[in-house]
Amino acid sequence: MRTSEIIRHAISDKPRGSVFSSTDFLSMGTRAAVDQALYRMMMASDIVRVARGLYMSTGQQVDTKAIAAAVAHKTGEIVGLTPCEGLRDVLVVPTSGLSRIVKTVGHTVQFRRMSQRKVQLAATPKGMLLLELWISGQKNITTIEIKRATGDWLVGELDLYAAMIPAWLRTAIQQANAPRKSAKIGLSGAYDWSNPHIKDDVLIEKVLERHKFEDVARLCFYYGVPKVKGVFKQREFEPMTCASVTRMLANISKGLRALEAQSHA
């Protein structure tokens, strides 16, 4: 079977929308024979050229990701095939090769040279989320952005990318997704909803202001009665709150002493 016929069969077996180059068929004949076969097929309108050295079957739509993959296969460079920022009709592709622009019919693929770690991240959807956070920068990144990108990840998933991202980003993600103190203590409400990194004394003060007995009791179990009493003495509360909290702390202390006495009996 002639080289041109072998190539025709190989092209017909490719999925719709596939982009290919002469590199894909070098095992089927000499470089000259492959180039000539592709040229004749293009002249016969069996295939169309979508970019320099890249072709696809006639009548199919151009897929910028398929073009990026074909370029990577042709050059041997490592690329991330997930869009990274970019504008409409522009696919920004992280690459280990040279930065350059490849224009196709109606689309532009912008290959942007990046470090190996960033290229590796861009190879998967979740890695791409991490890359976007990284590109935002330590000073500009927000807790909301981090939680939106990684809040639903399973335990241990971040570890798969730990070696690829900077330490500051790993720490920021861990802190943003750490359980809130109110949930850890078992409080009835999210007293720290506006500040996930709330200081202990501020959280205690907020709970005492509401003076719900079950929450004050949980504070005492978690922090200890002396700590809660210390914050209570340092802060100013309304008279009714002061009276209520005073009774609560007295009853809680009495109950804890009774439990301790029982345990030693």
C-alpha positions in Angstrom: 0.0 0.0 0.0 1.3 3.4 -0.9 2.3 6.0 1.7 -0.6 8.3 0.7 -3.2 5.5 1.1 -1.8 4.6 4.5 -2.0 8.2 5.6 -5.6 8.5 4.3 -6.6 5.5 6.4 -4.8 6.9 9.5 -6.5 10.3 9.1 -10.0 8.7 8.7 -9.4 6.8 12.0 -8.7 9.9 14.0 -11.6 11.4 16.1 -13.5 14.4 14.7 -11.7 17.7 15.3 -8.3 16.1 15.5 -5.4 18.3 14.4 -2.3 16.6 12.9 1.1 17.3 11.3 3.5 15.4 9.2 5.2 14.3 12.4 2.3 12.0 13.1 2.9 9.9 10.0 6.7 9.6 9.8 6.5 5.9 10.6 4.5 5.4 7.4 7.1 6.7 4.9 9.9 9.1 4.3 9.5 12.8 5.3 9.3 13.8 1.6 6.7 11.2 0.9 4.6 12.2 3.9 4.8 15.9 3.0 3.9 15.2 -0.6 0.9 13.1 0.4 -0.4 15.8 2.8 0.1 18.5 0.1 -1.9 16.5 -2.5 -4.7 15.9 0.0 -4.8 19.6 0.8 -4.9 20.5 -2.9 -7.8 18.0 -3.3 -9.6 19.7 -0.4 -9.6 16.5 1.7 -7.8 18.3 4.5 -7.3 21.9 5.3 -4.3 23.7 6.9 -5.3 25.4 10.2 -1.9 26.8 11.0 1.7 26.4 9.8 2.4 22.7 9.5 -1.0 21.7 11.1 -4.0 20.2 9.3 -7.4 18.7 9.9 -10.1 17.0 7.9 -12.2 19.3 5.7 -15.6 20.3 7.1 -14.6 20.0 10.8 -14.4 22.8 13.4 -11.1 24.1 14.7 -10.5 23.3 18.4 -7.8 25.5 20.0 -7.0 22.9 22.6 -6.5 20.3 19.8 -4.1 22.7 18.1 -2.2 23.2 21.3 -1.9 19.4 21.7 -0.8 19.0 18.1 1.9 21.7 18.4 3.2 20.0 21.6 3.3 16.6 19.9 5.1 18.1 16.9 7.7 20.0 18.9 8.1 17.7 21.9 7.6 20.5 24.4 5.5 20.1 27.5 2.3 22.2 27.6 -0.6 22.6 29.9 -3.8 22.1 27.9 -6.1 24.1 30.2 -6.8 27.8 29.4 -4.9 30.2 31.6 -6.5 33.7 31.9 -6.7 34.8 28.2 -9.4 36.7 26.3 -12.2 35.5 24.0 -10.9 33.4 21.1 -7.4 33.5 22.7 -6.1 30.3 24.4 -3.2 31.0 26.7 -1.2 27.8 27.0 1.6 27.4 29.6 4.6 25.8 27.8 8.1 24.6 28.5 9.1 25.8 25.0 9.4 29.3 23.6 6.7 32.0 24.1 5.0 32.6 20.8 1.6 33.0 19.1 0.0 30.5 16.7 -2.9 31.9 14.7 -5.5 29.6 13.3 -8.9 30.1 11.5 -10.8 32.4 13.9 -8.6 31.6 17.0 -5.3 32.5 18.5 -3.2 30.2 20.7 -0.7 32.1 22.8 2.1 29.8 24.1 3.5 31.4 27.2 6.8 30.0 28.6 6.5 29.1 32.3 8.4 27.2 34.9 8.1 23.4 34.9 6.0 23.5 38.0 3.5 25.8 36.5 3.3 23.8 33.3 2.6 20.7 35.3 -0.1 22.4 37.2 -1.8 23.6 34.0 -2.1 20.0 32.8 -5.2 19.3 35.0 -8.3 21.3 35.9 -7.6 21.4 39.6 -3.9 22.2 39.0 -5.1 25.0 36.8 -7.1 26.5 39.7 -4.0 26.4 41.8 -2.0 28.1 39.0 -4.6 30.9 38.8 -4.3 31.5 42.5 -0.5 31.5 42.2 -0.6 34.0 39.4 -2.9 36.3 41.4 0.0 36.7 43.9 0.3 36.5 47.6 -0.7 40.1 48.1 -3.8 40.1 45.9 -5.2 36.7 46.7 -8.3 36.6 49.0 -9.8 34.0 51.3 -13.0 34.0 49.2 -11.1 33.2 46.0 -9.2 30.4 47.8 -12.4 28.8 49.2 -14.2 29.1 45.8 -11.3 27.3 44.1 -10.5 24.6 46.7 -13.3 24.6 49.3 -14.8 21.3 48.0 -11.6 19.4 47.7 -11.3 16.0 49.5 -8.9 15.6 52.3 -5.4 14.9 50.9 -6.0 16.3 47.4 -3.9 19.3 48.0 -1.0 17.0 49.0 -0.9 15.8 45.3 0.1 19.3 44.2 2.2 20.3 47.3 5.5 19.9 45.5 4.3 22.1 42.6 3.1 25.2 44.4 5.0 27.7 46.6 4.9 27.3 50.4 2.9 30.6 50.9 0.1 29.3 48.7 -0.1 26.0 50.4 -0.3 27.7 53.8 -2.9 30.1 52.6 -5.1 27.3 51.3 -4.8 25.3 54.5 -5.7 28.3 56.6 -8.6 29.3 54.4 -10.1 25.8 54.6 -9.4 25.1 58.2 -12.5 24.5 60.3 -13.8 27.6 62.0 -13.2 27.8 65.8 -17.0 28.0 66.4 -17.4 24.7 64.6 -14.4 23.1 66.4 -15.8 24.1 69.8 -19.3 23.1 68.9 -21.0 26.4 69.3 -24.6 26.8 68.3 -23.8 29.7 65.9 -21.0 30.9 63.6 -19.8 33.7 65.9 -16.7 33.9 63.6 -18.5 34.0 60.3 -16.9 37.3 59.3 -13.5 36.4 60.5 -12.3 32.8 60.2 -9.0 33.6 62.0 -10.7 35.3 64.9 -8.6 35.6 68.1 -9.7 33.5 71.1 -10.4 36.5 73.4 -12.6 38.1 70.7 -14.5 34.9 70.1 -15.1 34.5 73.9 -16.3 38.1 74.2 -18.8 37.5 71.3 -20.2 34.4 72.9 -20.5 36.1 76.3 -22.4 39.0 74.7 -25.0 36.6 73.5 -24.9 34.7 76.9 -26.4 31.5 75.6 -25.8 29.0 78.4 -24.9 26.0 76.2 -22.3 28.1 74.3 -20.8 29.6 77.4 -20.5 26.1 78.9 -18.7 24.9 75.7 -16.3 27.8 76.0 -15.5 26.7 79.6 -15.0 23.1 78.5 -12.7 24.1 75.6 -10.7 27.0 77.1 -11.2 26.4 80.8 -13.2 28.5 83.3 -10.2 30.7 84.3 -9.6 31.8 80.7 -13.3 32.6 80.2 -13.5 34.5 83.5 -10.4 36.4 82.6 -11.9 37.7 79.4 -15.2 38.5 81.2 -13.4 40.6 83.7 -11.4 42.5 81.1 -14.3 43.4 78.9 -17.3 45.7 79.5 -20.8 44.3 79.1 -24.3 45.6 79.7 -25.6 45.1 83.3 -28.1 42.5 82.3 -25.4 40.6 80.4 -23.0 40.8 83.3 -25.6 39.4 85.7 -26.5 36.6 83.4 -22.9 35.6 82.6 -21.9 35.8 86.3 -24.7 33.3 87.2 -23.7 31.1 84.3 -20.0 31.0 85.2 -20.9 30.3 88.8 -23.2 27.4 87.9 -20.7 26.0 85.4 -17.9 26.2 87.9 -20.0 24.4 90.5 -21.0 21.7 88.1 -17.4 21.1 87.0 -16.3 20.9 90.6 -19.0 18.3 91.3 -17.9 16.2 88.3 -14.3 16.4 89.4 -15.3 15.3 92.9 -17.3 12.4 91.5 -14.3 11.2 89.4 -12.1 11.1 92.5 -14.7 9.4 94.7 
